[in-house]
Amino acid sequence: MKPQKSNWHSQPLETLASTLRIDVQQGLTDSQAEQRLKQYGLNRLTPQRGKSPLRLLFEQVNQPLIYILLIAAAITGFLEEWVDSSVIFGVVLVNTIIGFIQESNALKAIDALSRVLTVKATVLRDGQRRSISANELTVGDVVFLQSGDKVPADLRLFQSKALQIDESALTGESVPVEKKLATLSEATLLANRFNRE
């Protein structure tokens, strides 16, 4: 049975625990976690599809200044100014090659960094706190947050003490948002669901 993610904010905690078949004092067992990971997959965003080399090359040429230079090269070629035309065309070619190489290297570096940087999460499994990779979180995991932690997944709060979350990267809010445990109406907008993170 797949739990309904859309209304977790509106379910009482007891109902939520029952629906997810978890004991909040013990957390998931290793076998439950393994089974749910197989069923729901890893806790990660779908990787963005990379740009093809042809697309990268097109983006280097598809710029107004390049069009102006190509028109200038064509006009000087039409006027039989072969040296000027070849110099302009050479500048466009060198600029395109350098831009292509730089962007290709930057995309490779970003991809490598995203694979190396991992967020850790503290969970309750078999009644014990464990530190695991955030990718290994699954539906029903009991997650502990401490001051300074990054929130590793979508979470429903069932216990907190003066919890405030910096959501500036998502919402642009300049001040941390206070989170509370209340059960909310099902119609509550996503941005106003202060009982989850």
C-alpha positions as CSV (number, residue, x, y, z in Angstrom):
1,M,0.0,0.0,0.0
2,K,1.5,3.3,-1.0
3,P,0.9,6.1,1.5
4,Q,-0.7,9.3,0.3
5,K,2.0,11.9,0.5
6,S,-0.3,14.8,-0.4
7,N,-2.3,14.9,2.9
8,W,0.3,14.0,5.5
9,H,0.0,17.5,7.0
10,S,-3.6,17.0,7.7
11,Q,-3.4,13.6,9.4
12,P,-3.2,13.3,13.2
13,L,0.2,11.8,14.3
14,E,-1.4,8.5,15.5
15,T,-3.1,8.0,12.2
16,L,0.0,8.8,10.3
17,A,2.1,6.3,12.3
18,S,-0.6,3.7,11.8
19,T,-0.8,4.4,8.0
20,L,3.0,4.1,7.6
21,R,3.1,1.1,10.0
22,I,5.8,2.6,12.2
23,D,6.6,2.7,15.9
24,V,7.9,6.2,16.5
25,Q,9.8,4.9,19.6
26,Q,11.7,2.2,17.7
27,G,11.7,3.5,14.1
28,L,11.9,1.2,11.2
29,T,13.6,-2.1,11.3
30,D,16.4,-2.7,8.9
31,S,14.3,-5.1,6.9
32,Q,11.4,-2.6,6.7
33,A,13.8,0.1,5.6
34,E,15.3,-2.1,2.9
35,Q,11.9,-3.2,1.6
36,R,10.7,0.5,1.4
37,L,13.9,1.6,-0.3
38,K,13.2,-1.1,-3.0
39,Q,9.6,0.0,-3.2
40,Y,10.0,3.8,-3.3
41,G,13.6,4.2,-4.4
42,L,16.4,6.3,-3.0
43,N,15.7,9.7,-1.4
44,R,17.2,11.9,-4.1
45,L,16.1,14.3,-6.8
46,T,15.9,13.0,-10.3
47,P,19.3,14.0,-11.8
48,Q,19.0,16.7,-14.5
49,R,19.7,15.4,-17.9
50,G,23.0,16.6,-19.2
51,K,23.4,18.8,-22.3
52,S,24.6,17.0,-25.4
53,P,27.8,18.3,-27.0
54,L,25.8,19.5,-30.0
55,R,23.6,21.5,-27.7
56,L,26.6,23.0,-25.9
57,L,28.1,24.0,-29.2
58,F,24.8,25.6,-30.4
59,E,24.6,27.6,-27.2
60,Q,28.1,29.0,-27.9
61,V,27.1,30.2,-31.4
62,N,23.6,31.3,-30.5
63,Q,24.5,34.8,-29.2
64,P,23.8,38.2,-30.7
65,L,27.5,39.2,-30.8
66,I,28.4,36.0,-32.7
67,Y,25.7,36.7,-35.2
68,I,27.0,40.3,-35.7
69,L,30.5,39.0,-36.2
70,L,29.4,36.3,-38.7
71,I,27.5,38.9,-40.7
72,A,30.5,41.2,-40.6
73,A,32.7,38.2,-41.9
74,A,30.2,37.6,-44.7
75,I,30.1,41.2,-45.7
76,T,33.9,41.6,-45.7
77,G,34.1,38.3,-47.7
78,F,31.5,39.7,-50.2
79,L,33.7,42.8,-50.5
80,E,36.6,40.4,-51.2
81,E,38.5,41.5,-48.0
82,W,39.7,38.0,-47.4
83,V,42.1,38.8,-44.6
84,D,39.6,40.7,-42.6
85,S,36.9,38.1,-43.2
86,S,39.1,35.2,-42.2
87,V,40.3,37.1,-39.0
88,I,36.7,37.8,-38.0
89,F,35.7,34.2,-38.7
90,G,38.8,32.9,-36.8
91,V,37.8,35.0,-33.8
92,V,34.3,33.5,-33.8
93,L,35.8,30.0,-34.2
94,V,38.3,30.4,-31.3
95,N,35.6,32.0,-29.1
96,T,33.3,29.1,-29.8
97,I,35.9,26.4,-29.1
98,I,37.1,28.1,-25.8
99,G,33.5,28.6,-24.6
100,F,32.6,25.0,-25.4
101,I,35.6,23.6,-23.5
102,Q,35.0,25.8,-20.5
103,E,31.3,25.1,-20.2
104,S,31.9,21.4,-20.8
105,N,34.5,21.3,-18.0
106,A,32.3,23.3,-15.6
107,L,29.3,20.9,-16.2
108,K,31.6,17.9,-15.5
109,A,32.9,19.6,-12.3
110,I,29.3,20.4,-11.0
111,D,28.3,16.8,-11.7
112,A,31.3,15.4,-9.9
113,L,30.6,17.7,-6.9
114,S,27.0,16.7,-6.7
115,R,28.0,13.1,-6.5
116,V,30.7,13.7,-3.9
117,L,28.7,16.0,-1.5
118,T,26.4,13.9,0.6
119,V,24.1,15.0,3.4
120,K,24.0,12.9,6.5
121,A,20.8,12.2,8.4
122,T,20.3,10.8,12.0
123,V,17.5,8.3,12.0
124,L,16.0,5.8,14.5
125,R,16.3,2.3,13.2
126,D,15.7,-0.8,15.4
127,G,15.4,1.5,18.4
128,Q,18.9,3.0,17.9
129,R,20.1,6.3,16.5
130,R,22.2,5.9,13.4
131,S,23.9,8.3,11.0
132,I,23.1,7.4,7.4
133,S,23.4,9.1,4.0
134,A,20.3,11.1,3.3
135,N,19.9,9.1,0.1
136,E,19.1,6.0,2.2
137,L,16.1,7.7,3.9
138,T,12.8,6.1,3.1
139,V,9.1,6.6,3.8
140,G,8.4,6.2,7.6
141,D,11.9,6.9,8.8
142,V,12.1,8.7,12.1
143,V,14.6,11.5,11.6
144,F,16.3,13.7,14.2
145,L,17.3,17.3,13.5
146,Q,19.7,19.3,15.5
147,S,20.7,23.0,15.2
148,G,22.6,23.6,12.0
149,D,21.5,20.3,10.3
150,K,20.3,20.4,6.7
151,V,16.8,19.0,6.4
152,P,17.5,15.8,4.4
153,A,13.9,15.1,3.1
154,D,10.3,16.0,3.3
155,L,9.4,15.4,6.9
156,R,6.3,15.5,9.1
157,L,7.1,16.9,12.5
158,F,5.9,14.9,15.6
159,Q,8.1,16.5,18.2
160,S,10.0,19.8,18.3
161,K,11.3,22.5,20.6
162,A,11.5,26.0,19.2
163,L,12.2,24.7,15.7
164,Q,13.0,27.4,13.1
165,I,14.0,26.6,9.6
166,D,15.9,28.8,7.1
167,E,13.9,28.4,3.9
168,S,15.6,31.3,2.1
169,A,16.9,29.1,-0.6
170,L,13.4,27.9,-1.5
171,T,11.2,30.9,-0.7
172,G,13.5,33.9,-0.5
173,E,12.3,34.6,3.1
174,S,15.0,36.5,5.0
175,V,14.0,35.2,8.4
176,P,13.7,31.6,9.6
177,V,10.2,30.1,9.7
178,E,8.9,28.7,12.9
179,K,7.6,25.2,12.7
180,K,4.8,23.7,14.9
181,L,3.2,20.3,15.5
182,A,-0.4,21.2,14.8
183,T,-2.6,19.0,12.4
184,L,-3.6,21.3,9.6
185,S,-6.6,21.4,7.2
186,E,-6.2,19.4,4.1
187,A,-6.7,22.6,2.0
188,T,-3.7,24.3,3.6
189,L,-1.4,25.6,0.9
190,L,2.1,24.0,0.6
191,A,3.8,27.3,1.7
192,N,1.7,27.4,4.8
193,R,2.2,23.9,6.0
194,F,4.3,24.8,9.1
195,N,4.0,21.3,10.6
196,R,6.3,19.8,8.0
197,E,9.7,20.5,6.5
